[in-house]
Amino acid sequence: MVETGQDGPLHATLSNREMQVLRLLGKGKTVSAIAEDLCLSVKTISTYRSRILDKLSCRTTGELMRYAIEQRLID
């Protein structure tokens, strides 16, 4: 399990909206599809994705998907 060095996993540092976006990315949804689903702009979702990448020390959406699956964040 990926740890922060503190109590809990890395994704514990995410906001509720960031967690929502992470779960949708983990399911394979595109930034555009997530923006449409959440009634937000593509730029806003891209900003959330960038923050999530930074907080989870990932470089690609593929790594985020793998993280979400390994941490059992998606159904």
Distance bins in CASP14 RR format, pairs under 12 A and 6 or more apart:
PFRMAT RR
TARGET T0000
AUTHOR 0000-0000-0000
RMODE 2
METHOD distances of the structure
MODEL  1
1 8 0 0 0 0 1 0 0 0 0 0 0
1 9 1 0 0 1 0 0 0 0 0 0 0
1 10 0 0 0 0 1 0 0 0 0 0 0
1 11 0 0 0 0 0 1 0 0 0 0 0
1 12 0 0 0 0 0 1 0 0 0 0 0
1 67 0 0 0 0 0 1 0 0 0 0 0
1 70 0 0 0 0 1 0 0 0 0 0 0
1 71 1 0 0 1 0 0 0 0 0 0 0
1 72 0 0 0 0 0 1 0 0 0 0 0
2 8 0 0 0 0 1 0 0 0 0 0 0
2 9 1 0 1 0 0 0 0 0 0 0 0
2 10 1 0 1 0 0 0 0 0 0 0 0
2 11 0 0 0 0 1 0 0 0 0 0 0
2 12 0 0 0 0 0 1 0 0 0 0 0
2 13 0 0 0 0 0 1 0 0 0 0 0
2 55 0 0 0 0 0 1 0 0 0 0 0
2 56 1 0 0 1 0 0 0 0 0 0 0
2 57 0 0 0 0 1 0 0 0 0 0 0
2 58 0 0 0 0 0 1 0 0 0 0 0
2 63 0 0 0 0 0 1 0 0 0 0 0
2 66 0 0 0 0 0 1 0 0 0 0 0
2 67 1 0 0 1 0 0 0 0 0 0 0
2 68 0 0 0 0 0 1 0 0 0 0 0
2 70 1 0 0 1 0 0 0 0 0 0 0
2 71 1 0 0 1 0 0 0 0 0 0 0
2 73 0 0 0 0 0 1 0 0 0 0 0
3 9 1 0 0 1 0 0 0 0 0 0 0
3 10 1 0 0 1 0 0 0 0 0 0 0
3 11 0 0 0 0 0 1 0 0 0 0 0
3 12 0 0 0 0 1 0 0 0 0 0 0
3 13 0 0 0 0 0 1 0 0 0 0 0
3 56 0 0 0 0 0 1 0 0 0 0 0
3 57 0 0 0 0 0 1 0 0 0 0 0
3 71 0 0 0 0 0 1 0 0 0 0 0
4 10 1 0 1 0 0 0 0 0 0 0 0
4 11 0 0 0 0 1 0 0 0 0 0 0
4 12 1 0 0 1 0 0 0 0 0 0 0
4 13 1 0 0 1 0 0 0 0 0 0 0
4 14 0 0 0 0 0 1 0 0 0 0 0
4 55 0 0 0 0 1 0 0 0 0 0 0
4 56 0 0 0 0 0 1 0 0 0 0 0
4 57 0 0 0 0 1 0 0 0 0 0 0
5 12 0 0 0 0 0 1 0 0 0 0 0
5 13 0 0 0 0 0 1 0 0 0 0 0
6 12 0 0 0 0 1 0 0 0 0 0 0
6 13 0 0 0 0 1 0 0 0 0 0 0
7 13 0 0 0 0 0 1 0 0 0 0 0
8 14 0 0 0 0 0 1 0 0 0 0 0
8 71 0 0 0 0 0 1 0 0 0 0 0
9 19 0 0 0 0 0 1 0 0 0 0 0
9 22 0 0 0 0 0 1 0 0 0 0 0
9 55 0 0 0 0 0 1 0 0 0 0 0
9 56 0 0 0 0 1 0 0 0 0 0 0
9 67 0 0 0 0 1 0 0 0 0 0 0
9 68 0 0 0 0 0 1 0 0 0 0 0
9 70 0 0 0 0 0 1 0 0 0 0 0
9 71 1 0 0 1 0 0 0 0 0 0 0
9 72 0 0 0 0 0 1 0 0 0 0 0
9 73 0 0 0 0 1 0 0 0 0 0 0
10 18 0 0 0 0 0 1 0 0 0 0 0
10 19 0 0 0 0 0 1 0 0 0 0 0
10 22 0 0 0 0 0 1 0 0 0 0 0
10 52 0 0 0 0 1 0 0 0 0 0 0
10 53 0 0 0 0 0 1 0 0 0 0 0
10 54 0 0 0 0 0 1 0 0 0 0 0
10 55 1 0 0 1 0 0 0 0 0 0 0
10 56 1 0 1 0 0 0 0 0 0 0 0
10 57 1 0 0 1 0 0 0 0 0 0 0
10 58 0 0 0 0 1 0 0 0 0 0 0
10 63 0 0 0 0 0 1 0 0 0 0 0
10 64 0 0 0 0 0 1 0 0 0 0 0
10 67 1 0 0 1 0 0 0 0 0 0 0
10 68 0 0 0 0 0 1 0 0 0 0 0
10 70 0 0 0 0 0 1 0 0 0 0 0
10 71 0 0 0 0 1 0 0 0 0 0 0
10 73 0 0 0 0 0 1 0 0 0 0 0
11 18 0 0 0 0 1 0 0 0 0 0 0
11 19 1 0 0 1 0 0 0 0 0 0 0
11 20 0 0 0 0 0 1 0 0 0 0 0
11 21 0 0 0 0 0 1 0 0 0 0 0
11 22 1 0 0 1 0 0 0 0 0 0 0
11 23 0 0 0 0 1 0 0 0 0 0 0
11 26 0 0 0 0 0 1 0 0 0 0 0
11 52 0 0 0 0 1 0 0 0 0 0 0
11 55 1 0 0 1 0 0 0 0 0 0 0
11 56 1 0 0 1 0 0 0 0 0 0 0
11 57 0 0 0 0 0 1 0 0 0 0 0
11 58 0 0 0 0 0 1 0 0 0 0 0
11 64 0 0 0 0 0 1 0 0 0 0 0
11 67 1 0 0 1 0 0 0 0 0 0 0
11 68 0 0 0 0 1 0 0 0 0 0 0
11 70 0 0 0 0 0 1 0 0 0 0 0
11 71 1 0 0 1 0 0 0 0 0 0 0
11 72 0 0 0 0 0 1 0 0 0 0 0
11 73 1 0 0 1 0 0 0 0 0 0 0
11 74 0 0 0 0 0 1 0 0 0 0 0
12 18 0 0 0 0 0 1 0 0 0 0 0
12 19 0 0 0 0 1 0 0 0 0 0 0
12 22 0 0 0 0 0 1 0 0 0 0 0
12 55 0 0 0 0 1 0 0 0 0 0 0
12 56 0 0 0 0 0 1 0 0 0 0 0
12 71 0 0 0 0 0 1 0 0 0 0 0
12 73 0 0 0 0 0 1 0 0 0 0 0
13 19 0 0 0 0 1 0 0 0 0 0 0
13 22 0 0 0 0 0 1 0 0 0 0 0
13 51 0 0 0 0 1 0 0 0 0 0 0
13 52 0 0 0 0 1 0 0 0 0 0 0
13 54 0 0 0 0 0 1 0 0 0 0 0
13 55 1 0 1 0 0 0 0 0 0 0 0
13 56 0 0 0 0 1 0 0 0 0 0 0
13 57 0 0 0 0 0 1 0 0 0 0 0
14 20 0 0 0 0 1 0 0 0 0 0 0
14 21 0 0 0 0 1 0 0 0 0 0 0
14 22 1 0 0 1 0 0 0 0 0 0 0
14 23 0 0 0 0 0 1 0 0 0 0 0
14 25 0 0 0 0 0 1 0 0 0 0 0
14 48 0 0 0 0 1 0 0 0 0 0 0
14 49 0 0 0 0 0 1 0 0 0 0 0
14 51 0 0 0 0 1 0 0 0 0 0 0
14 52 1 0 0 1 0 0 0 0 0 0 0
14 53 0 0 0 0 0 1 0 0 0 0 0
14 54 0 0 0 0 0 1 0 0 0 0 0
14 55 1 0 0 1 0 0 0 0 0 0 0
14 56 1 0 0 1 0 0 0 0 0 0 0
14 64 0 0 0 0 0 1 0 0 0 0 0
14 67 0 0 0 0 0 1 0 0 0 0 0
14 68 0 0 0 0 0 1 0 0 0 0 0
14 71 0 0 0 0 0 1 0 0 0 0 0
14 73 0 0 0 0 1 0 0 0 0 0 0
15 21 0 0 0 0 1 0 0 0 0 0 0
15 22 0 0 0 0 0 1 0 0 0 0 0
15 47 0 0 0 0 0 1 0 0 0 0 0
15 48 0 0 0 0 1 0 0 0 0 0 0
15 51 0 0 0 0 1 0 0 0 0 0 0
15 52 0 0 0 0 1 0 0 0 0 0 0
15 55 0 0 0 0 1 0 0 0 0 0 0
16 22 0 0 0 0 0 1 0 0 0 0 0
16 23 0 0 0 0 0 1 0 0 0 0 0
16 48 0 0 0 0 0 1 0 0 0 0 0
17 23 0 0 0 0 0 1 0 0 0 0 0
17 24 0 0 0 0 0 1 0 0 0 0 0
17 34 0 0 0 0 0 1 0 0 0 0 0
17 38 0 0 0 0 1 0 0 0 0 0 0
17 40 0 0 0 0 1 0 0 0 0 0 0
17 44 0 0 0 0 1 0 0 0 0 0 0
17 45 0 0 0 0 1 0 0 0 0 0 0
17 47 0 0 0 0 0 1 0 0 0 0 0
17 48 1 0 0 1 0 0 0 0 0 0 0
17 49 0 0 0 0 0 1 0 0 0 0 0
17 51 0 0 0 0 1 0 0 0 0 0 0
17 52 0 0 0 0 0 1 0 0 0 0 0
18 24 0 0 0 0 0 1 0 0 0 0 0
18 25 0 0 0 0 0 1 0 0 0 0 0
18 34 0 0 0 0 0 1 0 0 0 0 0
18 44 0 0 0 0 0 1 0 0 0 0 0
18 45 0 0 0 0 0 1 0 0 0 0 0
18 47 0 0 0 0 1 0 0 0 0 0 0
18 48 1 0 1 0 0 0 0 0 0 0 0
18 49 0 0 0 0 1 0 0 0 0 0 0
18 50 0 0 0 0 0 1 0 0 0 0 0
18 51 1 0 0 1 0 0 0 0 0 0 0
18 52 1 0 1 0 0 0 0 0 0 0 0
18 53 0 0 0 0 0 1 0 0 0 0 0
18 54 0 0 0 0 0 1 0 0 0 0 0
18 55 1 0 0 1 0 0 0 0 0 0 0
18 56 0 0 0 0 1 0 0 0 0 0 0
18 64 0 0 0 0 0 1 0 0 0 0 0
18 68 0 0 0 0 0 1 0 0 0 0 0
18 73 0 0 0 0 0 1 0 0 0 0 0
19 25 0 0 0 0 0 1 0 0 0 0 0
19 26 0 0 0 0 0 1 0 0 0 0 0
19 48 0 0 0 0 1 0 0 0 0 0 0
19 51 0 0 0 0 0 1 0 0 0 0 0
19 52 0 0 0 0 1 0 0 0 0 0 0
19 55 0 0 0 0 0 1 0 0 0 0 0
19 56 0 0 0 0 0 1 0 0 0 0 0
19 64 0 0 0 0 0 1 0 0 0 0 0
19 67 0 0 0 0 0 1 0 0 0 0 0
19 68 0 0 0 0 1 0 0 0 0 0 0
19 71 0 0 0 0 0 1 0 0 0 0 0
19 73 1 0 0 1 0 0 0 0 0 0 0
19 74 0 0 0 0 0 1 0 0 0 0 0
20 26 0 0 0 0 0 1 0 0 0 0 0
20 27 0 0 0 0 0 1 0 0 0 0 0
20 29 0 0 0 0 0 1 0 0 0 0 0
20 34 0 0 0 0 1 0 0 0 0 0 0
20 37 0 0 0 0 1 0 0 0 0 0 0
20 38 1 0 0 1 0 0 0 0 0 0 0
20 40 0 0 0 0 0 1 0 0 0 0 0
20 45 0 0 0 0 0 1 0 0 0 0 0
20 48 0 0 0 0 1 0 0 0 0 0 0
20 49 0 0 0 0 0 1 0 0 0 0 0
20 52 0 0 0 0 0 1 0 0 0 0 0
20 68 0 0 0 0 0 1 0 0 0 0 0
20 73 0 0 0 0 0 1 0 0 0 0 0
20 74 0 0 0 0 0 1 0 0 0 0 0
21 27 0 0 0 0 0 1 0 0 0 0 0
21 28 0 0 0 0 0 1 0 0 0 0 0
21 29 0 0 0 0 1 0 0 0 0 0 0
21 30 0 0 0 0 0 1 0 0 0 0 0
21 31 0 0 0 0 1 0 0 0 0 0 0
21 33 0 0 0 0 0 1 0 0 0 0 0
21 34 1 0 0 1 0 0 0 0 0 0 0
21 35 0 0 0 0 1 0 0 0 0 0 0
21 37 0 0 0 0 0 1 0 0 0 0 0
21 38 1 0 0 1 0 0 0 0 0 0 0
21 40 0 0 0 0 1 0 0 0 0 0 0
21 44 0 0 0 0 1 0 0 0 0 0 0
21 45 1 0 0 1 0 0 0 0 0 0 0
21 46 0 0 0 0 1 0 0 0 0 0 0
21 47 0 0 0 0 1 0 0 0 0 0 0
21 48 1 0 1 0 0 0 0 0 0 0 0
21 49 1 0 0 1 0 0 0 0 0 0 0
21 50 0 0 0 0 0 1 0 0 0 0 0
21 51 0 0 0 0 1 0 0 0 0 0 0
21 52 1 0 0 1 0 0 0 0 0 0 0
21 53 0 0 0 0 0 1 0 0 0 0 0
21 55 0 0 0 0 0 1 0 0 0 0 0
21 56 0 0 0 0 0 1 0 0 0 0 0
21 61 0 0 0 0 0 1 0 0 0 0 0
21 64 0 0 0 0 1 0 0 0 0 0 0
21 68 0 0 0 0 0 1 0 0 0 0 0
21 73 0 0 0 0 0 1 0 0 0 0 0
22 28 0 0 0 0 0 1 0 0 0 0 0
22 29 0 0 0 0 0 1 0 0 0 0 0
22 34 0 0 0 0 0 1 0 0 0 0 0
22 45 0 0 0 0 0 1 0 0 0 0 0
22 48 0 0 0 0 1 0 0 0 0 0 0
22 49 0 0 0 0 1 0 0 0 0 0 0
22 51 0 0 0 0 0 1 0 0 0 0 0
22 52 1 0 1 0 0 0 0 0 0 0 0
22 53 0 0 0 0 1 0 0 0 0 0 0
22 55 0 0 0 0 1 0 0 0 0 0 0
22 56 1 0 0 1 0 0 0 0 0 0 0
22 58 0 0 0 0 1 0 0 0 0 0 0
22 61 0 0 0 0 0 1 0 0 0 0 0
22 62 0 0 0 0 0 1 0 0 0 0 0
22 63 0 0 0 0 0 1 0 0 0 0 0
22 64 1 0 0 1 0 0 0 0 0 0 0
22 65 0 0 0 0 1 0 0 0 0 0 0
22 66 0 0 0 0 0 1 0 0 0 0 0
22 67 1 0 0 1 0 0 0 0 0 0 0
22 68 1 0 1 0 0 0 0 0 0 0 0
22 69 0 0 0 0 0 1 0 0 0 0 0
22 71 0 0 0 0 1 0 0 0 0 0 0
22 73 1 0 0 1 0 0 0 0 0 0 0
22 74 0 0 0 0 1 0 0 0 0 0 0
23 29 0 0 0 0 1 0 0 0 0 0 0
23 34 0 0 0 0 1 0 0 0 0 0 0
23 37 0 0 0 0 0 1 0 0 0 0 0
23 38 0 0 0 0 0 1 0 0 0 0 0
23 48 0 0 0 0 0 1 0 0 0 0 0
23 52 0 0 0 0 0 1 0 0 0 0 0
23 64 0 0 0 0 0 1 0 0 0 0 0
23 65 0 0 0 0 0 1 0 0 0 0 0
23 67 0 0 0 0 0 1 0 0 0 0 0
23 68 1 0 0 1 0 0 0 0 0 0 0
23 69 0 0 0 0 0 1 0 0 0 0 0
23 71 0 0 0 0 0 1 0 0 0 0 0
23 72 0 0 0 0 0 1 0 0 0 0 0
23 73 1 0 1 0 0 0 0 0 0 0 0
23 74 1 0 1 0 0 0 0 0 0 0 0
23 75 0 0 0 0 1 0 0 0 0 0 0
24 30 0 0 0 0 1 0 0 0 0 0 0
24 31 0 0 0 0 1 0 0 0 0 0 0
24 32 0 0 0 0 0 1 0 0 0 0 0
24 33 1 0 0 1 0 0 0 0 0 0 0
24 34 1 0 1 0 0 0 0 0 0 0 0
24 35 0 0 0 0 0 1 0 0 0 0 0
24 36 0 0 0 0 0 1 0 0 0 0 0
24 37 1 0 0 1 0 0 0 0 0 0 0
24 38 0 0 0 0 1 0 0 0 0 0 0
24 40 0 0 0 0 0 1 0 0 0 0 0
24 45 0 0 0 0 1 0 0 0 0 0 0
24 48 0 0 0 0 1 0 0 0 0 0 0
24 49 0 0 0 0 0 1 0 0 0 0 0
24 52 0 0 0 0 0 1 0 0 0 0 0
24 61 0 0 0 0 0 1 0 0 0 0 0
24 64 0 0 0 0 0 1 0 0 0 0 0
24 65 0 0 0 0 0 1 0 0 0 0 0
24 68 0 0 0 0 1 0 0 0 0 0 0
24 73 0 0 0 0 0 1 0 0 0 0 0
24 74 0 0 0 0 1 0 0 0 0 0 0
24 75 0 0 0 0 0 1 0 0 0 0 0
25 31 0 0 0 0 1 0 0 0 0 0 0
25 32 0 0 0 0 0 1 0 0 0 0 0
25 33 0 0 0 0 1 0 0 0 0 0 0
25 34 1 0 0 1 0 0 0 0 0 0 0
25 35 0 0 0 0 0 1 0 0 0 0 0
25 37 0 0 0 0 0 1 0 0 0 0 0
25 45 0 0 0 0 1 0 0 0 0 0 0
25 46 0 0 0 0 0 1 0 0 0 0 0
25 48 0 0 0 0 1 0 0 0 0 0 0
25 49 1 0 0 1 0 0 0 0 0 0 0
25 50 0 0 0 0 0 1 0 0 0 0 0
25 52 1 0 0 1 0 0 0 0 0 0 0
25 53 0 0 0 0 1 0 0 0 0 0 0
25 56 0 0 0 0 0 1 0 0 0 0 0
25 58 0 0 0 0 0 1 0 0 0 0 0
25 60 0 0 0 0 0 1 0 0 0 0 0
25 61 1 0 1 0 0 0 0 0 0 0 0
25 62 0 0 0 0 1 0 0 0 0 0 0
25 63 0 0 0 0 0 1 0 0 0 0 0
25 64 1 0 1 0 0 0 0 0 0 0 0
25 65 1 0 0 1 0 0 0 0 0 0 0
25 66 0 0 0 0 0 1 0 0 0 0 0
25 67 0 0 0 0 1 0 0 0 0 0 0
25 68 1 0 0 1 0 0 0 0 0 0 0
25 69 0 0 0 0 0 1 0 0 0 0 0
25 73 0 0 0 0 1 0 0 0 0 0 0
25 74 0 0 0 0 1 0 0 0 0 0 0
26 33 0 0 0 0 0 1 0 0 0 0 0
26 34 0 0 0 0 0 1 0 0 0 0 0
26 49 0 0 0 0 0 1 0 0 0 0 0
26 52 0 0 0 0 0 1 0 0 0 0 0
26 56 0 0 0 0 0 1 0 0 0 0 0
26 58 0 0 0 0 0 1 0 0 0 0 0
26 61 0 0 0 0 1 0 0 0 0 0 0
26 62 0 0 0 0 1 0 0 0 0 0 0
26 63 0 0 0 0 0 1 0 0 0 0 0
26 64 1 0 0 1 0 0 0 0 0 0 0
26 65 1 0 1 0 0 0 0 0 0 0 0
26 66 0 0 0 0 1 0 0 0 0 0 0
26 67 0 0 0 0 1 0 0 0 0 0 0
26 68 1 1 0 0 0 0 0 0 0 0 0
26 69 1 0 0 1 0 0 0 0 0 0 0
26 70 0 0 0 0 0 1 0 0 0 0 0
26 71 0 0 0 0 0 1 0 0 0 0 0
26 72 0 0 0 0 0 1 0 0 0 0 0
26 73 1 0 0 1 0 0 0 0 0 0 0
26 74 1 0 1 0 0 0 0 0 0 0 0
26 75 0 0 0 0 0 1 0 0 0 0 0
27 33 0 0 0 0 1 0 0 0 0 0 0
27 34 0 0 0 0 1 0 0 0 0 0 0
27 37 0 0 0 0 0 1 0 0 0 0 0
27 61 0 0 0 0 0 1 0 0 0 0 0
27 64 0 0 0 0 0 1 0 0 0 0 0
27 65 0 0 0 0 1 0 0 0 0 0 0
27 68 1 0 0 1 0 0 0 0 0 0 0
27 69 0 0 0 0 1 0 0 0 0 0 0
27 73 0 0 0 0 1 0 0 0 0 0 0
27 74 1 0 1 0 0 0 0 0 0 0 0
27 75 0 0 0 0 1 0 0 0 0 0 0
28 34 0 0 0 0 1 0 0 0 0 0 0
28 61 0 0 0 0 1 0 0 0 0 0 0
28 62 0 0 0 0 1 0 0 0 0 0 0
28 64 0 0 0 0 1 0 0 0 0 0 0
28 65 1 0 0 1 0 0 0 0 0 0 0
28 66 0 0 0 0 0 1 0 0 0 0 0
28 68 0 0 0 0 1 0 0 0 0 0 0
28 69 0 0 0 0 0 1 0 0 0 0 0
28 74 0 0 0 0 1 0 0 0 0 0 0
29 35 0 0 0 0 1 0 0 0 0 0 0
29 36 0 0 0 0 1 0 0 0 0 0 0
29 37 1 0 0 1 0 0 0 0 0 0 0
29 38 0 0 0 0 0 1 0 0 0 0 0
29 45 0 0 0 0 1 0 0 0 0 0 0
29 49 0 0 0 0 0 1 0 0 0 0 0
29 61 0 0 0 0 1 0 0 0 0 0 0
29 64 0 0 0 0 0 1 0 0 0 0 0
29 65 0 0 0 0 0 1 0 0 0 0 0
29 68 0 0 0 0 0 1 0 0 0 0 0
29 74 0 0 0 0 0 1 0 0 0 0 0
30 36 0 0 0 0 1 0 0 0 0 0 0
30 37 0 0 0 0 0 1 0 0 0 0 0
30 42 0 0 0 0 1 0 0 0 0 0 0
30 45 0 0 0 0 1 0 0 0 0 0 0
30 46 0 0 0 0 0 1 0 0 0 0 0
30 49 0 0 0 0 0 1 0 0 0 0 0
30 61 0 0 0 0 1 0 0 0 0 0 0
30 65 0 0 0 0 0 1 0 0 0 0 0
31 37 0 0 0 0 0 1 0 0 0 0 0
31 38 0 0 0 0 0 1 0 0 0 0 0
31 40 0 0 0 0 0 1 0 0 0 0 0
31 41 0 0 0 0 0 1 0 0 0 0 0
31 42 1 0 1 0 0 0 0 0 0 0 0
31 43 0 0 0 0 1 0 0 0 0 0 0
31 44 0 0 0 0 1 0 0 0 0 0 0
31 45 1 0 1 0 0 0 0 0 0 0 0
31 46 1 0 1 0 0 0 0 0 0 0 0
31 47 0 0 0 0 0 1 0 0 0 0 0
31 48 0 0 0 0 1 0 0 0 0 0 0
31 49 1 0 0 1 0 0 0 0 0 0 0
31 50 0 0 0 0 0 1 0 0 0 0 0
31 52 0 0 0 0 0 1 0 0 0 0 0
31 61 0 0 0 0 1 0 0 0 0 0 0
31 64 0 0 0 0 0 1 0 0 0 0 0
32 38 0 0 0 0 0 1 0 0 0 0 0
32 40 0 0 0 0 0 1 0 0 0 0 0
32 41 0 0 0 0 0 1 0 0 0 0 0
32 42 1 0 1 0 0 0 0 0 0 0 0
32 43 0 0 0 0 0 1 0 0 0 0 0
32 44 0 0 0 0 0 1 0 0 0 0 0
32 45 0 0 0 0 1 0 0 0 0 0 0
32 46 0 0 0 0 1 0 0 0 0 0 0
32 49 0 0 0 0 0 1 0 0 0 0 0
33 40 0 0 0 0 0 1 0 0 0 0 0
33 42 0 0 0 0 1 0 0 0 0 0 0
33 45 0 0 0 0 1 0 0 0 0 0 0
34 40 1 0 0 1 0 0 0 0 0 0 0
34 41 0 0 0 0 0 1 0 0 0 0 0
34 42 0 0 0 0 1 0 0 0 0 0 0
34 44 0 0 0 0 1 0 0 0 0 0 0
34 45 1 0 1 0 0 0 0 0 0 0 0
34 46 0 0 0 0 1 0 0 0 0 0 0
34 47 0 0 0 0 0 1 0 0 0 0 0
34 48 0 0 0 0 1 0 0 0 0 0 0
34 49 0 0 0 0 1 0 0 0 0 0 0
34 52 0 0 0 0 0 1 0 0 0 0 0
34 61 0 0 0 0 0 1 0 0 0 0 0
35 41 1 0 1 0 0 0 0 0 0 0 0
35 42 1 0 1 0 0 0 0 0 0 0 0
35 43 0 0 0 0 1 0 0 0 0 0 0
35 44 1 0 0 1 0 0 0 0 0 0 0
35 45 1 0 1 0 0 0 0 0 0 0 0
35 46 0 0 0 0 1 0 0 0 0 0 0
35 47 0 0 0 0 0 1 0 0 0 0 0
35 48 0 0 0 0 1 0 0 0 0 0 0
35 49 0 0 0 0 0 1 0 0 0 0 0
36 42 0 0 0 0 1 0 0 0 0 0 0
36 44 0 0 0 0 0 1 0 0 0 0 0
36 45 0 0 0 0 1 0 0 0 0 0 0
37 45 0 0 0 0 1 0 0 0 0 0 0
38 44 0 0 0 0 1 0 0 0 0 0 0
38 45 1 0 0 1 0 0 0 0 0 0 0
38 48 0 0 0 0 1 0 0 0 0 0 0
39 45 0 0 0 0 0 1 0 0 0 0 0
40 46 0 0 0 0 0 1 0 0 0 0 0
40 47 0 0 0 0 1 0 0 0 0 0 0
40 48 0 0 0 0 1 0 0 0 0 0 0
40 49 0 0 0 0 0 1 0 0 0 0 0
41 47 0 0 0 0 1 0 0 0 0 0 0
41 48 0 0 0 0 0 1 0 0 0 0 0
42 48 0 0 0 0 0 1 0 0 0 0 0
42 49 0 0 0 0 0 1 0 0 0 0 0
43 49 0 0 0 0 0 1 0 0 0 0 0
43 50 0 0 0 0 0 1 0 0 0 0 0
44 50 0 0 0 0 0 1 0 0 0 0 0
44 51 0 0 0 0 0 1 0 0 0 0 0
45 51 0 0 0 0 0 1 0 0 0 0 0
45 52 0 0 0 0 0 1 0 0 0 0 0
45 61 0 0 0 0 0 1 0 0 0 0 0
46 52 0 0 0 0 0 1 0 0 0 0 0
46 53 0 0 0 0 0 1 0 0 0 0 0
46 61 0 0 0 0 0 1 0 0 0 0 0
47 53 0 0 0 0 0 1 0 0 0 0 0
47 54 0 0 0 0 0 1 0 0 0 0 0
48 54 0 0 0 0 0 1 0 0 0 0 0
48 55 0 0 0 0 0 1 0 0 0 0 0
48 64 0 0 0 0 0 1 0 0 0 0 0
49 55 0 0 0 0 0 1 0 0 0 0 0
49 56 0 0 0 0 0 1 0 0 0 0 0
49 58 0 0 0 0 1 0 0 0 0 0 0
49 59 0 0 0 0 0 1 0 0 0 0 0
49 60 0 0 0 0 0 1 0 0 0 0 0
49 61 1 0 0 1 0 0 0 0 0 0 0
49 62 0 0 0 0 0 1 0 0 0 0 0
49 63 0 0 0 0 0 1 0 0 0 0 0
49 64 1 0 0 1 0 0 0 0 0 0 0
49 65 0 0 0 0 0 1 0 0 0 0 0
50 56 0 0 0 0 0 1 0 0 0 0 0
50 58 0 0 0 0 0 1 0 0 0 0 0
50 59 0 0 0 0 0 1 0 0 0 0 0
50 60 0 0 0 0 0 1 0 0 0 0 0
50 61 0 0 0 0 0 1 0 0 0 0 0
50 64 0 0 0 0 0 1 0 0 0 0 0
51 58 0 0 0 0 0 1 0 0 0 0 0
51 64 0 0 0 0 0 1 0 0 0 0 0
52 58 1 0 0 1 0 0 0 0 0 0 0
52 59 0 0 0 0 0 1 0 0 0 0 0
52 60 0 0 0 0 0 1 0 0 0 0 0
52 61 0 0 0 0 1 0 0 0 0 0 0
52 62 0 0 0 0 0 1 0 0 0 0 0
52 63 0 0 0 0 0 1 0 0 0 0 0
52 64 1 0 0 1 0 0 0 0 0 0 0
52 65 0 0 0 0 0 1 0 0 0 0 0
52 67 0 0 0 0 1 0 0 0 0 0 0
52 68 0 0 0 0 1 0 0 0 0 0 0
52 73 0 0 0 0 0 1 0 0 0 0 0
53 59 1 0 0 1 0 0 0 0 0 0 0
53 60 1 0 0 1 0 0 0 0 0 0 0
53 61 0 0 0 0 1 0 0 0 0 0 0
53 62 0 0 0 0 0 1 0 0 0 0 0
53 63 1 0 0 1 0 0 0 0 0 0 0
53 64 1 0 0 1 0 0 0 0 0 0 0
53 65 0 0 0 0 0 1 0 0 0 0 0
53 67 0 0 0 0 0 1 0 0 0 0 0
54 64 0 0 0 0 0 1 0 0 0 0 0
55 64 0 0 0 0 0 1 0 0 0 0 0
55 67 0 0 0 0 0 1 0 0 0 0 0
56 62 0 0 0 0 0 1 0 0 0 0 0
56 63 1 0 0 1 0 0 0 0 0 0 0
56 64 1 0 0 1 0 0 0 0 0 0 0
56 65 0 0 0 0 0 1 0 0 0 0 0
56 66 0 0 0 0 0 1 0 0 0 0 0
56 67 1 0 1 0 0 0 0 0 0 0 0
56 68 0 0 0 0 1 0 0 0 0 0 0
56 70 0 0 0 0 0 1 0 0 0 0 0
56 71 0 0 0 0 1 0 0 0 0 0 0
56 73 0 0 0 0 0 1 0 0 0 0 0
57 63 0 0 0 0 1 0 0 0 0 0 0
57 64 0 0 0 0 0 1 0 0 0 0 0
57 67 0 0 0 0 1 0 0 0 0 0 0
58 64 1 0 1 0 0 0 0 0 0 0 0
58 65 0 0 0 0 1 0 0 0 0 0 0
58 66 0 0 0 0 1 0 0 0 0 0 0
58 67 1 0 0 1 0 0 0 0 0 0 0
58 68 0 0 0 0 0 1 0 0 0 0 0
58 70 0 0 0 0 0 1 0 0 0 0 0
59 66 0 0 0 0 0 1 0 0 0 0 0
59 67 0 0 0 0 0 1 0 0 0 0 0
60 66 0 0 0 0 1 0 0 0 0 0 0
60 67 0 0 0 0 0 1 0 0 0 0 0
61 67 0 0 0 0 0 1 0 0 0 0 0
61 68 0 0 0 0 0 1 0 0 0 0 0
62 68 0 0 0 0 1 0 0 0 0 0 0
62 69 0 0 0 0 1 0 0 0 0 0 0
62 70 0 0 0 0 0 1 0 0 0 0 0
63 69 0 0 0 0 0 1 0 0 0 0 0
63 70 0 0 0 0 0 1 0 0 0 0 0
64 70 0 0 0 0 0 1 0 0 0 0 0
64 71 0 0 0 0 0 1 0 0 0 0 0
64 73 0 0 0 0 1 0 0 0 0 0 0
64 74 0 0 0 0 0 1 0 0 0 0 0
65 71 0 0 0 0 0 1 0 0 0 0 0
65 73 0 0 0 0 0 1 0 0 0 0 0
65 74 0 0 0 0 1 0 0 0 0 0 0
66 73 0 0 0 0 0 1 0 0 0 0 0
66 74 0 0 0 0 0 1 0 0 0 0 0
67 73 1 0 0 1 0 0 0 0 0 0 0
67 74 0 0 0 0 0 1 0 0 0 0 0
68 74 1 0 1 0 0 0 0 0 0 0 0
68 75 0 0 0 0 0 1 0 0 0 0 0
69 75 0 0 0 0 0 1 0 0 0 0 0
END
